[in-house]
Amino acid sequence: MTAPGTQLPGSGTTAATTGRPIMLLTLDVPLDARAQRFALEAALGSGCPLMLCDAVPVGPNSAAAVLRMRGRPEADASLRAAAGEARSLGVQVDELLFHSPRPLSAATALCAQRGVGLLVFGPSRAAAGRWRYRSWSRRVRRDSPCLLWLPED
């Protein structure tokens, strides 16, 4: 029995399989192991798809984006390893790589466009540097259109 006006998912689906995707975001640096683990556990626990995103900052010269099609090799290897682990556990994975002069703005716009339910901000602090990471985390906290998770300090 349900409350009036409440719709139940169709047969064969559950609330978990109709949930909003989880985005694990890095900015052309390898992933933080804690963020990767949290995003994978959240996707497994909820049955939601996992979006692995690498937002590569580029200058205003579009030729730079062509020369760096996959971003830094360490970041690419980290994302591929995370995607392989997630797929081996049965999680639906979408890998996205995009170049932008304003990567955080582009990533938050993508969150809103794709209906992301949880943004896991996952660049490695050691690889990004303390000041750059702090600036990124302040901006993503301010602009995130959805629930946000950052590794503890």
C-alpha positions in Angstrom: 0.0 0.0 0.0 1.3 3.4 -0.9 0.4 7.0 -0.1 -1.8 8.7 -2.7 0.2 10.2 -5.6 3.2 8.0 -4.9 4.5 6.1 -7.9 6.3 2.8 -7.5 9.2 1.8 -9.8 8.2 -0.6 -12.6 8.6 -4.3 -12.2 12.2 -5.4 -12.3 13.6 -2.1 -11.1 14.4 -0.9 -7.6 15.0 2.6 -6.2 18.7 1.8 -6.3 18.8 1.1 -10.0 16.9 4.3 -10.8 19.1 6.5 -8.6 21.2 9.4 -9.7 24.8 8.8 -10.8 27.9 9.3 -8.7 30.7 11.4 -10.2 34.3 10.9 -9.2 36.2 14.0 -10.3 39.9 14.8 -10.7 41.6 17.7 -12.4 44.4 16.1 -14.4 46.1 14.6 -11.3 45.9 11.0 -10.0 43.0 10.1 -7.8 43.1 10.1 -4.0 42.8 6.5 -2.8 40.2 7.4 -0.1 38.0 9.2 -2.7 38.2 6.3 -5.1 37.3 3.9 -2.4 34.3 6.0 -1.2 32.9 6.5 -4.7 33.2 2.8 -5.5 31.5 1.8 -2.2 28.8 4.3 -2.7 28.1 3.1 -6.3 28.1 -0.5 -5.2 25.9 0.1 -2.2 23.3 2.2 -4.1 23.4 0.4 -7.4 24.0 3.8 -9.2 26.2 4.3 -12.2 29.7 5.7 -11.6 31.0 8.6 -13.7 34.8 8.9 -13.7 35.7 12.4 -14.9 39.0 14.0 -15.6 38.7 17.8 -16.2 41.9 18.9 -17.9 42.7 22.6 -17.5 43.9 24.1 -20.7 44.8 27.6 -21.8 42.8 29.7 -24.3 44.8 28.1 -27.2 42.7 25.2 -28.5 45.8 23.6 -30.0 46.9 22.8 -26.5 43.9 20.6 -26.0 44.7 18.6 -29.2 48.2 18.0 -28.1 47.1 16.7 -24.7 44.2 14.5 -25.7 44.3 12.2 -22.6 45.8 14.6 -20.0 48.7 13.6 -17.8 49.7 9.9 -18.0 49.5 9.4 -14.2 46.0 10.8 -14.1 44.9 8.7 -17.0 46.4 5.5 -15.5 44.7 6.3 -12.2 41.3 6.7 -13.8 41.7 3.6 -15.9 42.6 1.5 -12.9 39.6 2.8 -11.0 37.3 2.1 -14.0 38.7 -1.5 -14.3 38.2 -2.1 -10.6 34.6 -0.8 -10.7 33.7 -2.8 -13.8 35.2 -6.0 -12.2 32.7 -5.5 -9.3 29.8 -5.0 -11.7 29.4 -1.3 -11.4 28.2 0.6 -14.6 31.0 3.0 -15.4 31.1 6.0 -17.7 34.5 7.6 -18.3 34.6 11.2 -19.3 37.5 13.4 -20.2 37.1 17.0 -21.1 39.3 20.1 -21.6 38.3 23.5 -20.4 40.0 26.8 -19.4 37.6 26.6 -16.4 37.5 22.9 -15.5 35.6 23.2 -12.2 32.9 25.4 -13.8 32.6 22.8 -16.6 32.5 19.9 -14.1 29.7 21.5 -12.0 27.7 22.3 -15.1 28.1 18.7 -16.2 26.9 17.6 -12.7 23.7 19.7 -13.2 23.2 18.6 -16.7 23.6 14.8 -16.0 21.6 14.9 -12.7 24.5 13.8 -10.6 23.4 12.9 -7.0 26.8 12.8 -5.4 30.1 14.5 -6.4 33.2 12.9 -5.0 36.0 15.4 -5.3 39.0 13.1 -5.7 42.3 14.8 -6.9 45.3 13.7 -4.9 46.5 16.5 -2.6 50.1 15.4 -2.9 50.0 15.5 -6.7 48.0 18.8 -6.9 49.8 20.7 -4.2 48.4 22.2 -1.0 47.5 25.7 -2.3 46.0 24.5 -5.6 44.0 21.8 -3.9 42.7 24.3 -1.3 41.6 26.7 -4.0 39.9 23.9 -6.0 38.1 22.5 -2.9 36.8 26.0 -2.0 35.4 26.5 -5.5 33.8 23.1 -5.7 32.2 23.6 -2.2 30.8 26.9 -3.4 29.5 25.8 -6.8 28.5 22.2 -6.5 24.8 21.6 -7.5 24.6 18.3 -5.6 25.7 16.5 -2.5 29.5 16.8 -2.2 32.2 14.5 -0.6 35.8 15.5 0.0 38.5 13.5 1.8 39.2 14.5 5.4 42.1 16.9 6.0 
